[in-house]
Amino acid sequence: MNKTNLIAIDVAKNVFQLCELDDRMKVHRNEQVRRDRLKQTLAKRSPCIVAMEACYSSHYWAREFTAMGHDVRLIPAQHVKPFVRGNKNDANDALAIAEASQRPNLRFVPMKSLEQQDMQALHRIRIRLVRQRTALMNQTRGLLSEYGVVMAKGIPSFRRSLAALIDPHRTGLTPFIKEQLVEIQAEFIALSERLGRLDKQMRQLADSHPLCKLLSTLPGIGPVNATAIVSAIGKGDQFAHPKDFPVWLGLTPKQFASGEKSSQGRITKRGDRYLRSQLIHGARAVVYNCHRHKDPFRRWVQQLVARVGVNKAAVAVAARLARLSWLMLQRGEVYRVAQA
């Protein structure tokens, strides 16, 4: 039997599909392996290329297989789909992963460290809690509108309004709905306190991590953005040029070109939606406060706002923040304000 040169794994919860290719890149095994035997199976193989889709639990398995001496390659899922032939099944999926991994110009997904996974987990938990609190507030406002109560926007006003509405001396609401508002207030307070603890942990993490400390010196980049960037790209070694990072985030315009004609449209919105939105939020803070500073960067922002408006300027500033972030991570230098 020829030596195994590449193992493509279709990752699942309990049953994994392993497609093994020899040194002539011919399939000599394509079989299922149960989860409890996967490590043992890979440990018996001599070091080779292990290819997987960048999906559920793939970074965990990448760390395990790398420790065994294998060369792990994580492939973006959208680049595997074109290679699926025939019916949709695990064997064909694993073969598609094997074929996609051999493409010469394919950019692989870097393996996340445990530290990056911790940061990512913190952000995902925070997203869920923010959504739950927002859903609670929106539902409460909708319910109270049927009682003739209209709440002002914002978290502080919601908190004040709840406290006033559950007052025993307040008229216009039934005892039943007041009882429900008491429960809603307790739920709202619990979610807010949990979010407060998460934000404190995120600040502590940003203050202690060297890469996050670097990024925090950049305008528009606080603890949330700094930890989100590091959890997503680490030092950014997967990119060869500063422009590659905003392109990966979907912050650059779509291009329409044919023959001698070429035009640009809206931003592509590819890549990490959460990180893109957070960078745009940070860019808006820079846009709204640029009049308070006189350095060349803020003057450029002011001119941009005057030319294209606040919204387009915020996206352009976000793209520039992404480029600057990558440069700072690569060079290990803090942001220095250019002198006028």
C-alpha positions in Angstrom: 0.0 0.0 0.0 1.3 3.5 -0.9 2.0 5.9 1.9 -0.8 8.2 3.0 0.0 11.7 1.8 -3.3 13.5 2.6 -6.3 12.8 4.9 -9.5 14.8 4.3 -11.9 14.7 7.2 -15.6 15.6 7.1 -16.1 16.8 10.6 -19.3 15.7 12.5 -20.6 15.2 16.0 -20.2 11.4 16.3 -19.2 9.8 13.0 -16.4 11.3 10.9 -15.6 10.5 7.3 -11.9 10.0 6.5 -10.8 10.1 2.9 -7.1 9.1 2.5 -5.0 9.8 -0.6 -1.7 8.2 -1.3 1.5 9.9 -2.6 0.1 9.8 -6.1 -3.0 11.6 -4.8 -5.2 8.6 -5.5 -8.0 7.6 -3.0 -7.1 4.3 -1.2 -9.5 4.6 1.7 -12.8 6.5 2.3 -14.4 5.2 5.4 -16.3 6.3 8.6 -14.6 6.6 12.0 -16.4 7.1 15.2 -15.5 10.0 17.4 -14.0 7.9 20.2 -11.6 6.3 17.7 -10.6 9.4 15.7 -7.5 10.4 17.8 -6.3 6.8 17.8 -6.7 6.5 14.1 -4.8 9.7 13.3 -2.1 8.9 15.8 -1.3 5.7 13.9 -0.8 7.6 10.7 2.6 8.9 9.9 2.8 12.8 9.7 0.9 14.0 6.6 -1.5 16.7 5.5 -4.9 16.8 7.3 -7.6 18.9 5.6 -10.9 19.9 7.1 -13.6 22.5 6.6 -13.3 25.4 9.0 -16.5 24.6 10.9 -17.9 23.2 14.1 -15.1 21.9 16.4 -12.5 22.1 13.5 -10.1 24.3 15.5 -10.1 21.8 18.4 -9.3 18.9 16.1 -6.7 21.0 14.3 -4.8 21.6 17.6 -5.0 17.9 18.5 -3.7 16.7 15.1 -1.0 19.4 15.0 0.3 18.1 18.3 0.6 14.6 16.6 2.9 16.1 14.0 0.3 16.5 11.1 0.2 19.5 8.8 -3.4 20.7 9.3 -5.2 22.8 6.7 -8.6 24.4 7.4 -10.5 25.3 4.3 -13.3 27.9 4.2 -16.6 26.1 3.6 -17.5 28.1 0.5 -14.4 26.9 -1.3 -15.3 23.2 -0.7 -18.8 23.2 -2.2 -17.8 23.6 -5.8 -15.9 20.3 -5.6 -18.8 18.2 -4.4 -19.7 15.7 -7.1 -22.7 13.4 -7.3 -25.1 13.1 -4.4 -24.7 14.8 -1.1 -23.1 12.3 1.3 -20.2 12.2 3.7 -18.0 10.2 1.3 -18.4 12.8 -1.5 -18.0 15.7 1.0 -14.6 14.2 2.3 -13.4 13.8 -1.3 -14.4 17.4 -2.1 -12.4 18.6 0.9 -9.4 16.6 -0.4 -9.6 18.1 -3.8 -10.1 21.6 -2.5 -7.1 21.4 -0.3 -4.9 20.9 -3.3 -5.8 24.2 -5.0 -2.6 26.3 -5.4 -4.1 29.7 -4.7 -6.4 28.7 -1.8 -6.1 30.7 1.4 -6.4 28.5 4.5 -8.0 29.5 7.8 -5.4 29.8 10.5 -5.8 27.5 13.5 -7.1 29.4 16.6 -5.2 29.0 19.9 -6.9 28.3 23.1 -6.4 32.0 24.0 -8.2 33.1 20.9 -11.0 30.6 21.6 -11.5 32.1 25.0 -11.8 35.6 23.5 -14.2 34.3 20.9 -16.3 32.5 23.5 -16.6 35.7 25.5 -17.8 37.6 22.5 -20.4 35.0 21.5 -21.8 34.9 25.0 -22.0 38.6 25.1 -23.8 38.7 21.7 -26.4 36.3 23.0 -27.0 38.3 26.2 -27.3 41.6 24.3 -29.9 40.0 22.0 -31.8 38.6 24.9 -31.9 41.9 26.7 -32.9 43.8 23.5 -35.6 41.2 22.8 -36.9 41.6 26.4 -37.1 45.4 26.1 -38.8 45.3 22.7 -41.4 42.8 23.8 -42.1 44.8 26.9 -42.5 48.0 25.0 -44.9 46.3 22.6 -47.0 44.8 25.4 -47.2 48.1 27.2 -48.3 50.0 24.1 -51.6 48.1 24.4 -52.1 49.7 27.8 -51.4 53.2 26.5 -47.8 53.3 27.8 -45.1 54.4 25.4 -41.5 54.1 26.7 -38.7 56.3 25.6 -35.8 54.6 23.8 -32.6 53.6 25.6 -31.6 51.3 28.4 -31.6 54.0 31.2 -35.1 55.2 30.3 -36.4 51.6 30.2 -35.0 51.0 33.6 -36.6 54.1 35.0 -39.9 53.4 33.3 -40.1 49.9 34.7 -39.5 51.2 38.3 -42.2 53.8 37.9 -44.8 51.3 36.3 -44.5 48.7 39.1 -45.2 51.3 41.8 -48.3 50.1 43.8 -49.8 53.6 43.6 -49.5 53.7 39.8 -53.0 53.5 38.1 -53.9 52.5 34.6 -52.3 49.0 34.8 -53.9 45.8 36.1 -52.4 43.9 39.0 -51.7 41.0 36.6 -49.5 43.1 34.2 -47.7 44.7 37.2 -46.8 41.3 38.5 -45.4 40.4 35.1 -43.4 43.7 35.0 -41.8 42.8 38.3 -40.6 39.5 36.8 -39.4 41.4 33.7 -37.5 43.9 35.9 -35.7 41.0 37.7 -34.8 39.4 34.3 -33.6 42.7 33.0 -31.4 43.4 36.0 -29.9 39.9 35.8 -29.0 40.2 32.2 -27.6 43.7 32.7 -25.5 42.5 35.7 -24.2 39.5 33.6 -23.3 41.8 30.8 -21.5 44.1 33.2 -19.4 41.2 34.5 -18.6 40.2 30.9 -17.5 43.7 29.9 -15.3 43.9 33.0 -13.6 40.6 32.0 -13.2 41.9 28.5 -11.5 45.0 29.7 -9.2 43.0 32.0 -8.3 40.7 29.0 -7.6 43.7 26.8 -5.4 45.3 29.4 -3.4 42.1 30.0 -3.0 40.9 26.4 0.0 42.5 24.6 -1.7 42.5 21.2 -4.9 44.0 22.6 -2.9 46.7 24.4 -1.3 47.7 21.1 -4.6 47.9 19.3 -6.3 49.9 22.1 -4.0 52.9 21.3 -5.8 53.2 17.9 -8.7 55.7 17.8 -12.0 53.8 17.6 -10.6 50.6 19.0 -11.6 49.8 22.6 -11.6 46.5 24.6 -14.4 45.0 22.5 -12.8 45.7 19.1 -9.3 44.9 20.3 -10.3 41.4 21.6 -12.5 40.8 18.7 -9.7 41.5 16.2 -7.2 39.3 18.1 -9.6 36.5 18.5 -10.4 36.5 14.7 -6.9 36.9 13.2 -4.3 36.8 15.9 -1.3 38.7 14.5 -2.7 38.6 11.0 0.0 36.4 9.5 -2.6 34.9 7.1 -2.7 38.3 5.2 0.2 39.5 3.0 -0.9 43.1 2.6 -2.7 45.7 4.8 -5.6 45.8 2.2 -6.2 42.1 2.6 -7.8 42.4 6.1 -10.6 44.9 5.1 -11.2 42.8 1.9 -11.6 39.7 4.1 -14.0 41.7 6.4 -16.1 42.8 3.4 -15.4 46.5 3.9 -14.3 47.1 0.3 -16.6 47.9 -2.7 -17.8 45.2 -5.1 -16.1 45.4 -8.5 -17.9 45.1 -11.8 -15.5 44.8 -14.7 -15.8 43.6 -18.3 -13.4 44.5 -21.0 -12.4 48.1 -20.7 -15.3 49.0 -18.4 -14.9 48.9 -14.6 -17.1 50.2 -11.8 -17.5 49.8 -8.1 -20.7 49.2 -6.0 -21.6 48.8 -2.4 -19.2 47.0 0.0 -19.1 43.2 -0.3 -20.1 42.4 3.3 -18.1 39.2 3.2 -16.3 37.6 6.1 -17.0 38.1 9.8 -20.2 40.1 10.1 -19.8 40.7 13.9 -16.2 42.1 13.6 -17.2 44.2 10.6 -20.1 45.8 12.5 -18.0 46.4 15.6 -15.3 48.2 13.5 -18.0 50.3 11.9 -19.3 51.2 15.4 -15.8 52.2 16.4 -15.4 54.2 13.2 -18.7 56.1 14.0 -17.2 57.2 17.3 -14.1 58.5 15.4 -16.4 60.3 12.9 -18.6 61.9 15.6 -15.6 63.2 17.6 -13.2 64.1 14.8 -13.9 67.8 15.3 -12.3 67.7 18.7 -8.8 66.9 17.3 -6.6 68.6 14.7 -4.3 65.7 13.7 -4.1 64.7 10.0 -6.1 61.6 10.5 -9.1 63.5 12.0 -8.8 66.2 9.4 -9.0 63.5 6.7 -12.2 62.1 8.4 -13.7 65.6 8.5 -13.1 66.1 4.8 -14.5 62.6 4.1 -17.7 63.4 6.0 -18.1 66.7 4.1 -17.7 64.9 0.8 -19.6 61.6 1.2 -21.7 61.9 4.4 -21.5 60.3 7.8 -22.5 56.7 6.9 -20.2 56.2 3.9 -17.4 57.9 5.9 -17.9 55.5 8.8 -17.4 52.5 6.5 -14.3 54.1 4.9 -12.9 54.9 8.4 -13.6 51.3 9.5 -11.6 50.0 6.5 -8.7 52.3 7.4 -8.8 51.1 11.0 -8.6 47.5 9.8 -5.5 48.4 7.7 -3.9 50.2 10.6 -4.7 47.4 13.0 -3.0 44.9 10.7 0.1 47.0 10.4 0.3 47.5 14.2 0.0 43.8 14.8 2.6 42.9 12.3 5.1 45.6 13.4 4.3 45.4 17.2 4.1 49.2 17.4 1.6 51.4 19.1 -0.4 54.0 17.2 1.3 57.4 17.1 -0.6 60.5 16.2 0.9 62.2 13.2 1.8 65.8 13.8 0.0 68.5 11.7 
